[in-house]
Amino acid sequence: MLIEAICISKMIEQKVRNNMTIYKLRVRDETGICEIVWFNQRYLKNKFIIGEKYKFFGKVKARIGYIEMNSPVFDSEITHKNTGKIIPIYPLTYELSQNVIRQIIENGLKEVENSFEETLPDYLLEQYKLEDINIAMHNIHFPQNFEQYNLAKKRLIFEELLIMQLALLNLKNKYGAQTKGIKFNQDVKMNDVINTLPFKLTKAQVKVLEEIDKDMESSKCMNRLLQGDVGSRQNGCINNCII
């Protein structure tokens, strides 16, 4: 929730234990009073002036006679650094606040602005309507709207999955070229087994078995998962190499 309210109290500092200090501030708007609470944020002690208006964004809880907001981000009445726009939320560590981490990320992006080397070819960028890497890196952190954020997210997810897929394909090709599988005798036919079954296979089942038969006659390693349809008694895995 985003509220705009006037500060009506000094910051109250309460030390509840050795490693925990609570800071409380009361603000008011035309609807009532809100108590703002922060934990271990000593730099906020002299940050607010009674009678001045501020904007706060955070989660609120209903209390008797007032509401409470925990660890919000905030701005003065005339600034929009932390409110009134899409704000990134990062995992916190030690005593670093969202504001500190956000400023570090913003400073870091300014240092490397437009210096990321494009890794995807132009035809992929055009075919899948993907953002340039430098635009995506900025907009994943500080987009002007959700359309920019979603385009940046799409670009980075696409690239990550593509790299993973290419790496797996490279490992598969490398393994297949260097490792030989078991080459079975071509004189052994799958039909000899199929004809002994007490039931008739479907066309799809026959097709799969023929493909397996062909693969097993080759010295190339085969990786295959044979899975039954819903209602089948069991699923099986047939292979002549490590899956």
Secondary structure, DSSP 4 states (H G I P E B T S, - for coil): -EEEEEE-SPPEEEEEETTEEEEEEEEEETTEEEEEEEES-GGGTT---TT-EEEEEEEEEEETTEEEEEEEEEEETT--SSSSS--------TT--HHHHHHHHHHHHHHTTT-PPP-S-HHHHHHTTPPPHHHHHHHTTS-SSHHHHHHHHHHHHHHHHHHHHHHHHHHHHHHHHH-B-----TT--THHHHTTSSSPPPHHHHHHHHHHHHHHTSSB-----B-PPTT-S--B---SS--
